[in-house]
Amino acid sequence: MNLFSLKKRFLYLSLASGLLFTTSCDNDKEDTSPFSDGVFVTNEGQFMSVNAEVSFISRDGQTVIPELFNQVNSRPLGDAAQSMTFIGDKAYIALNNSKKIEVVDARTFASTGVIKDLSIPRYMVALNNTKAYVTEYVDYGVNGRVSVLDLTKNTVTKSIGVDALPEGIVLLNGKLYVANSGSNTVSVINTTNDELETNIEVGTGPSHLVVDANNKIWVIRGGYDEPGALVKIDPANGNAVTSYAIPGSGLITTSADKKTLYYSADGKVYTMPITATAAPTMPLISRSPYGLGLDPATNTLYLGVGGYTTNGWVVRYQTTGARIDSFQVRVLPNGFTFR
């Protein structure tokens, strides 16, 4: 047995003993699980294969578990993991080509159920611990939908029609904002009656959204026939929009205080204060990420990189753009969830 195999075996044995400990201490208020302090990496996997996976990396970088779901549950996660969302004591993993949401215990990562009757689920947001919403493509070339989820029963209670290919979703002041990547709109849904309220035109291909410190919504968008842009929506001013030209379209996240944007465009990562009057021309990091996230506890940037058929890498950066370190994970690391 080589040194790498020995270390890997020791890690998995440690993981197993940690799972037994947390199972026997459910009444303790302090979360002593092995996954209470770190980042979960959503690895999309190869499309039309069942090699999607979730990796775990501790904040100190000393614990790396590339195949967390399979290791705990002794089975594959599914085909094309799109996103992962923590709600209460559960984590929800949307698998778009498996057309399901896998539900796991947040402390042990053991499977506790599955939400079915979905069509290409993408991203989730929670209204509370019992009710959530998920965007669904439904199919290509048709309008999509947002489904209402009963988390106590793991069922779909209602579906709300939106424009084509709904992608990112955020919640602000009782309203859902949904980026319809196959159109030029952001849909607004009232969570009191779960009805579509209006559509905001923002330009071609809106894909991801974030909420800033001033309760403004930022959308990154761009399509084949239109340049990229950051679009700021002001809900308090009749959903007025302001656009900032950028050299493409990609991913977007914010700093912990939500006063700074980090986004990818044209194969690079940029940073921009929410008070800026124009987008920057110089990149922060000259590297193209497939996944992008910022750890609010450490103010560390995470980039997911790699090809479509081989294991990818998570690369950590300071917000100055200085590289810190990297870890091998699984195929196509596309997102990060921090605890």
Protein Blocks (a to p, Z undefined) as FASTA:
>chain_A
ZZklmmmmmmmmmmmmmmmmmmmmmmpmbdcbfklgccddddebjghiakbccddddfkl
paccfblmlmmnopafbehifbdcdehjbccdddfklopacdddfklopafbdcehiehi
abdcdfblmbccdddekighiacddddddfklopafbdcdddehiabdcdeehiacdddf
kbcbdcdddfklopafbdcdebehiabdcddfkopacdddddfkbccddddddfknoopa
cddddebdddddddfkopaccddeehiacdddfkbcbdcfbdfbdcddfbdcddfklopa
cddeddfkbccddddddfkopafbdcdddehiabdcdZZ
